[in-house]
Amino acid sequence: MRLLRRLPARRAELLGSLLLVLGSFGLAAFLHDQSADDAALLLMLVTLEILVPLAMGLLSAGLLAGDPALDLLLSAHRPAWQTLLERLLFVGGVGVLLSCLALGLAAYWDLSLPEDGSAQLYIWLSPMLFYMGLSSAVALLRGRMLDGALVSLGVMGVSLMLVNQIPRLCASATPGDHCLGWLASPMMTLGSPAGVYWPLNRLFWLFVGAALLGLSLRLAGREEPLLREVSTE
């Protein structure tokens, strides 16, 4: 319960995200007990590269935009970007804990993840920072939480389609593991984990996510869109 108090306006979303991810862990445990390790491995990869990043991204859309106490936050002596940064760090910390738990469970169940050692961190870190930055920045453009959430869901949907389309586009030109087109998808671990461009893919989306997070902190200083949205509610 103390965890939920850190985001007073987003308790329901945070609780829902926690239950969704923990539910996926429970299902993976069931699949492992049934000797369906391939299915359990796929579910863990989906959790690491889709569920946790998207859940943290959707939470990030409403960390400042859509806050019912926004007028009080903006009238305080503390700059809005500091409040946003504190909340982003908290949401990111939750994502780190859930992702590290997923990695620990995968190791405990002897599930062979595509990467070894510290490289496994980038399975979830790059897409998580990207979706957090994307949803937060888009939401702050007009001060609307819904904008950030919808854009994140839309990008996730396009990325899911690209998982099947990119290999087809590259089939006639290059071998599957040398397809440069995978740089266009933050889901390369699910689509082509053995691809030679996987490290470059992870660095690219990590950089894009960090840039979008920096942009969102800058946008937090623009009070006009936030106050305009509050006044229309």
N, C-alpha and C positions, 0 to 999 in steps of 0.2 A: 504493500500500500504506500510506503514511503516513496517508492519509485514513481507511482502515479501522481504524487503531489508535485513532482518537479515540472510537470506540464499541466497546470490546472485546467486549461481550456481544451486540452487534447487527451483527457484521460480515457475516453471511450476508444479513440483511435489507437492509442498506445496499448491498451488492454487487448483490443482486437488483434493488433499486430503480434503481440506476445503469444496469444492463444493460437494464432495461425501457424507461427513458426514452431511452437512447441508441439502442436498437433502433427506437423510434418515429421518431427523427430519421433513421435510415438508411432506413426505409420511406418517410418523407416525401421524402427526397432521390430515391429511386427513382421515386416518383410524379411528382415535378417533372421529372425527366429524361424521363419518358414523356408529358410535356405534360398531365398530369392535375392541373392546379393547383388545381381545386376540391376534389378529394379530398385533396391535400396540405394545403390550407388547413384543411379539416375536421379532419384528423389533428393538425395543430399546435394547433388550438383544444382538441381533446380532451386533448392532452398538457398544455396550459397550465391548463385548468380542471378536469381530472379526474385524469390520471395523476400529475402532480407533487404536487398537493395531497393526494391520497389516499395516495401513497407516503410523503410526509413525515408524514402523520397516523398511519399505521400504525407508523412508526418511533418516533413520539413516545409511543405507548402503552407501550413497553417501556424508556423511558429511566431510570425508577426502579423502577416496579413490574415484577417479573419479573427483575430483575438478580440473577444468581447470587452476586454479591459484596455483596448488599444489607446483610447483617449487618455487614460491615466498614465500609461507607459510613456506616451509622447510628451506629456506635461511634466514628467519627472526630470530631475537634473541629469540623470544618466542618459547618455546618447543611445538611440534606438539600436545602433549597430552592435553595441556591447551586449544588449539584451539578446539580440539575434545570435550573436556569436556564442554566448553561453548556452543557449538552447540548442544550437547546432552541435556543439560539443557534447551535450548530453545525449541527443538523439544518435550521434555518431558513436558514442560510447556504448549505447544499448546495442547498436548494430555490431560493434566489435565483439561484445560479450556473446551475442547469439551466434555469430559466425565462428568464433573460436570454439564455442561449445559444439558446433556442427563438425568442425575439423577434429576435435577431440573424440567425438562419437565415431566418426569415420575411421579414425586410427584404432579405437578400441574394438570396433567390429571388423577390423582388417579389410576395409573397403579400399581398393586401390584408386586413389584420386589421380587425375592425369599428371599432376606435377608433384615434385618432392620438396621437402624442406620449406624454406621461407617463401618459395615461389607460390605455394598454396594460398598465401595471404592475398595475392593479387586476383585470385578467382573471384573474391567478393569485394575487395577493397576498391578496385577501379570502378566497377558498376555502381557501387554504393555511393561513392563520392560524386559520380556523374549524376545520378538521379536526385541526390540531395541538392546539389547545386542547381540542376535544371529546374526542379519544382520550386525551389526557394526564389530563384531569380525571376522566373516567369510570374509567380504569384505577386512579387513586389512591383512588377512593371505597372500594373493597374491597381494594386492593392487588393487583389481578389484571390483568395485561397483556391477557389475552384479552377482558375486558369492554370495554376501550377499542377494541380492534381490531374486535370484532363490532358495536359501536354505530356506529363510523365506516362500516363496510361497509353496515350497514343504512340509515343516513342517505343514503349515496351511492345505494343502490338506490331508495329513495323519491324522491330528487331526479331520478333518471333517468326514473322514471315520470311525475313532475310536468312534465317537459319537454314531453310529449305531452298531458297532461291540462289544464294551465293554459290553453292557447289555446282548448280546447273549452269550458271553464267561462266564459271571458270573451267568447266569440264572440257570444253573444246580448245582452250588456250594453254592451260597450265595444269600440272598435277594438283590434286586436291589439297595437299599439304603445302603448296607454294602459291596459294591464291591470295593475292594482295587485296582482293575485295573484302576479306574478313576484317580489314581495318574499319569498315563501315558499320560493324555490329559490336555492341558491348557483350554479346553472348557467344564469343568465339570458343569458350571452354566447352559449351554444350555442342557447338557445331563442328569445330575442328581443333580439339585439344592438342593434337600432335603437330599442328601447323607450324612452319618455321617462323611465321610472323606473330605468333602468340605473344612473345615478350613485347614486341613493338605495339601490338594491339592494347596490351595492358597499360603500357606507358602513355599511349595516346589518350585513352579514356580517363586515366588518372589525371593527366594534364588538363583535359577539358573540364573535368569535374572540379579541380582546384580553381581554374579560371572562373567558372560559373559561381563557385562559392564566394570568391573575391568580389565578383560583380554583385552578388546578392547583398553583401555587406555594404557596398557602395550605394546600392539602391535603397537600403534601409534608411539612409539619411534624407531621402526625399519624402517629406511628410505629406505633401499635397495629395498624391494618389491614395495614400492610406486614410487620410482624414476624409477625403471625398467619398470613399467607399463606406466609411463608418456613418457619414451623414445621410447616406441613401438607404441605410438598413432600418 
